[in-house]
């Protein structure tokens, strides 16, 4: 058990006052080792700091956010408004999700990926993040090993840690398009390995695996009896000749040990509605639902009805966003690659670029020596008022993640600010 002295904690003043009122002055606040060891979400921390500066009047341009800059489609909002007026939705509902929404998720899964599933395999969660957490909690035992391709979304290793299991990163870089190979995965596998986390299109890199690559990885996982967490939240955000493929579809041998995680945050511009889901074998879905019944109970009924409208409607709004993101993707890559010391591959999916800034490490900018991408990101926020997320957050120092889910004018101005600041780098 870890202890924190309230007088020296980083809690805000209101919270500290609460502790002072109810505890002796020197009485430590006891936090479990498991929770105290967690790192704050770096992406959310950058976003929160940047938004706080913006609220204070600073002209900050935010490339850190992992959410579309488009509003939720009007028909989805109207469905939520109507649901608010219906007394049926003022009550508790089944912990695992509204039956009609689970049916719609099953139908949508088949429509968009070709994966035929039953509603009994679906659990509706408070965002995709909860689905991932509950899958880890339900499947992992202490000291189990989970292979996590890196760069990775920061929540993966933290949620694995909460299950008292061990993350085993497998590194990919720009030379391979940020995609790992079966050979790399096999080198990382041990007798303790029980699971692989797989995300395509990927956060933070935008990497999209080919059908053959996904099939090979799925068959490898099935051969060794591994569970696969398939994060498909960016399924509709693919560009150019790239195509989305669902692992259990192209590698049927892996289906019985696959958990497909998805949600409405990205493709449907609904990050604040907090609705995600998992599709898994019925026994696992039942276990996850039992856990959820004690953790949060049902997801907000109004948000579930809004999600039902999103999934059963057309995909016109999705296509509009994808076209805008595709244009911005090409623009931001061109602009970043004109900056000396920045190497930015063109991503095939999601709405992020993952730029190498390794050539800028060891330089001096505005009198400050920059030895890490973390220091560079901090300098960009302080000196250029541009918020980006450093590669340390994703397990690969020496990179910056920039989201291009922002208005074109802000994108151009933000990259120009970065370019002006980095042009002063002294080697």
N, C-alpha and C positions, 0 to 999 in steps of 0.2 A: 504494500500500500504506500502510495506516494503522498506527501503532505505539502500543502501550500499555505504560507502565511498570508491571511487576507490583506494585511497592511502592505505587503510587497507584491501582491498579485497584479495582473494586468486587467482585472475586471474593471468595468466602467464604474463611475462614481456612485451611480444609483445602486448597483449591485454591492459595492463595497460597503455602502451605508447600511444595507440590509444585513450584511455579515456582522458589522460592528454593533448593530442593535441587538443581535441575538447570540453573540458569542463573546467569550472573554477576549480581551485585547490580544493576548498571545496564543490563543487557541488555534492550532493549525486546521486548515480545511483538508480533509482526507479525500484524495482522489485515487481511484484504483490504478494500479500499474498499467493495466490494459488500456484504459482510456487516456491516461496521462502520456502514454507513449505515442499517441496518434499525432500526426502532423495536420495542421489546419489545411483545408483545401487551398492550394496555392492559386488556382484559377479564380476561385471565389474571393480570396483575399485581395488579389490584384484588382479585381472588378470593384470590390467594396471601397478600397482606398481611392481608386480613380474616381468613382462616383461621388465620394465624399468631397474630394477636391473640386469636382465640377460643381457640386451644390454650393461650395464656398465661393464660387465665382471664377475659378480657374478654367481656362479654355482647353481642358484635357480632352484628347482624342483617345478613345478606348478600343484597342485591338485585343483586349484580353477576354472579352465575353464570349461564351460558347452558346449564344442564343441568337436566333434570327432577328433581324431588325424590322421584320414585317409584322403587322398586327394579325391577331387571330382572325381567320375568315369570318365575315359577318353572319353567315348562316349558323356557324358554331356558337357565336355569342348569343344569337337569338334563341337557340335551343336551350342555352343555359338560363336565359331570362325566363323563358316559359317554365322551365323546371323549377325555378325558385318559387313560382306561384302555385305549384302543385303540392298539396300537403303530403302526398305519398313520399316525396323526397325530403321531408322534414324529419324522417325517422331513421333509425339504424337500418342498414341493409346487410346482406351476406358479406362476411369478412373477405371472402375471396373475389368479390366483384358482383355487379348486377348481372343476372343470367343473360339478359339481352345484349349486354356489352361483351360478355365472354363469347357468345355466339358470333357477334360481329368481328371480334378479334380473330377467331378461328377462320372466318370467311375471308377477312382481309389478308391473313397470313398466306392462305392459298392463292388469293388473287395476285399478290405482289411478289411472291417468291416460289410458288408452286409446291409449298410444303403443306400437305393435307393433314390437318389436326382436328381434334374434337374439342368442344368447349370445356370438357372435363379436364383437359390438359392445361387450361389457362388460369392464371391468377392475376388479378388486377392489383397494382401496387401504387404507392405514393411516389411516382416517378420511376424511371429505370434504375436509379441508384438503389432504391429499396429492394427491387427485384434481385439485383446483383448481390446485395448484402445478404438477403434471405437464402439465396441459393448457396452461397458460401457457408452460411450458418447451418444449413440443413445437411450439407454433404461432407464438410471437412471436419476431421478430428485433429486434436493437437499434434503438431509436428508433421502433418501431411505436407507434401510439397506441391506447389502450384506453379507451373511454367507460365511466365508472363512476358510476351514479346515486348521489347522496349525500343523506342519510346512508348510509354504507356499512359493511360489516363490515371491521374494520381489516386483516384478512389480504389482502384483494384488492389494494390498492395496493402492499403490501410484496412480495407474490409477483410482481406485475407488474414491480416494480423489480429483483427477482432475475433476471428474464428480460431485463434491460436495456432494457425498454420503458417507455413513459410513460403514466401514468394521467391521464385528463382527467375531472375530476369535473363532474357536472351536478347542480345543486342543486335539491332539492324541500323544501318546508317544510310546516308544519301547515295552511296555507291550501289546499293541494292534496291533503291526505291523504297527504303524503310520496310522491306518485307523480309521475314525470316524464312529459312528453308527447313525442310524435314531433317536434313543432316544436323543443323544447329539444334533443333528440338531434341533429337535423339541424343546428342552429346550432353544435353542438360538433364535428361531423364535418369532417375535413380529408382531403387526399389521403393522409395518413399513417395514417388510421384503419383498423384491420383487425379490430377486435373490440368487442363490447358485453358487459358483465357484467349479468345480469338475475336478480333474486331476488324471488320472490313466492310465498308470504308472506315478508316481508322482515325481516331483522335489520339495524338495531336498532329499527325503527319499528313492526313488525307490519302494515305496509301490504299490502293484497291488491289486485292489479290485476284489473279486470273482463275478461271474455272479449274484448270489443271492443277494449279498450286493449292487451291482449296480442297480439291478431291484428294490430292496426295496427303495433305495434313490430316484430313478427316479419316482416311484409311489408316494412317499411322496411329492416330489416337485410338481407333477401334481395335487395331491389332494388339495394342498394349492395355486395353481395358480402361482407358482414361475417360473421365468426364470432360466435356467441352462446354464452356460458357461462351455462347455466340452472341456478341453484342452487335445488333443490327440496327441501331438507332439512326444511322445515317444512310439507310438503304436507298432512299430516293435521291440522294445527293451524289450523283456520279456524272462525269463529264466526258466529252470527246468520245473515244472508242471504248472507254472502260465500261464494264458491265458489273452489276451486282449479282452475286450468287450466294445462296444460302447453303451453309455447310451440310446440314442434314439432307438436303435435296441432292447435292452432287456426290455425297458420300453416305449412301443409305445405311451402310454398316455401322455408322456412328450414331444413328438416330436414338437408339435406346439409352444413350448416355449424353444426350444433348439438352442443354437449356438455352432456348432462344429468348433473348431479352430485347425489348423494343419499347416504344412509347411515342407520344405525340409532340414532345418538346421541340424536336428539330424540324421534321418534315411538315408539320402542320402549324408551325409558329405558335406553340402552346406551352412554352417552358414554365410559365407561372401557374398553370392549371394543375401541375403535379400529378400526371397520370402516366403510368408505365405498365408493363406487364411482363410475365414470363410464360413461356410455353415449354412444358417438360413432361416426362412420363407421369402418369396419374399419381403414382405413389409419392413422387417427389412434390408434385403440386399440392397434394393433400398435406404433406408435412409442412410445406411453406405456408399454407393457409392456416394451419394450427398455430404456427409461430406468429403470423400476422394477427391472428385473433387476440393474442395476448399483448402484442406490441403496439398496434395502432387501430385495430378493428378495420372497418370498411374505409375505403377511399371516399372523399367527399362526393355525395350523390350528384350534386350539381355538375361537378367536374366530370363525372362519369357520363352523364347525359350529353354534355358538350363533346366528349370524346366519341360517343356513339354517333353523333351528327357528323363529326369529322371523318370517321372511318367509313360511314355508309354514303357519304357524299362523293362528288367527283374529285378528281385530282388536278383541277385547273390551277388552284392557288399554289399547289406544290410545283407545278411546271413553271409558273411565273417566277417563283423564288429561285428555282434551279437555273433558269435562264439568267437571272440577275447575278447569281453567285458565279456562274460560269464566266460571265463578262468580267466581273471583279477579280476572279482568280487569275485570269490572264493579265489583267492590268497590274495587280500587285506584284506578280512574279517579274514582269518586265521592269517595274520601277525598282524593286529591291535588288535585282541583279545589276543595275547600273551603279549601285553604291559600292565603292571600293571596300573590300574586306567581307562582303556579304555574298553567300552562295545559296540561292534559293531554288530547289527543284520545283517543277510544276506538279502539283498534286492532282490526282485523278478523282478525288472524292472529298466528302465532308465540306466544311467551309473554313479551313485553316491552311496556312503555309507554315512549314517548319524549316526555318532558315539557319544555315550554319554561320556562326560568327566567330569561329575558331581563329581566323586570321586576324581578328581584332583584339584577341586576348594578348596581354603583355604591352599594349599600347597605352598612351596617356591621352586622355580627353578632358579638356577644360581643367587641366592641372591634376586630374585624378588618374592614377594607374588602374587599369582595368585588367584583372586577372581571371575573372569568372563571368559567365553570362548572367549570373545573378546580380553582380555589380553593374553590369552594363544595363540591365533592365531598370535597376534603381536610378541610374544616371539619366536614362531616357525619360523617366517620369519626372525627375527633379529639374532637368535642364531643358528638355524639349516638350514637356507636358504631354507625353505619349505613353500609354500603358500597354505593355506587352508582357508575356509570361515567359520566364527564363526556363531553359532546358532542364535545370536541376529539378523542377517540379515533375518532370516526366521521366526522370531516371537517366537523362543523357545531357550532362553539362556541355556547354559550348554552342547551344542553339537558342533560338527565340521562336516562340509560337505566336503567330499573329492571326486573329480571326478576320476574315473579310466580310463578315456579316454586319456591315455598316454602310452608311450612305456613301455614294461615290465621291462626293466633294470632301467628306471627312477622310476617306481613304487616301485620296491624293494629297491633301494637306498634311496628313499624318506621316506619310512616307517621305514627303519633301522635308518635313521637320527632322526626321531621322537622318536623312541624307545630309542635311546642313550640319547637324551635330557631328556625325561620324566623319565628315570631311575634315574636321579639325584634329583627327587622331594623329598623334606623333609616334612614329615607330623608332 
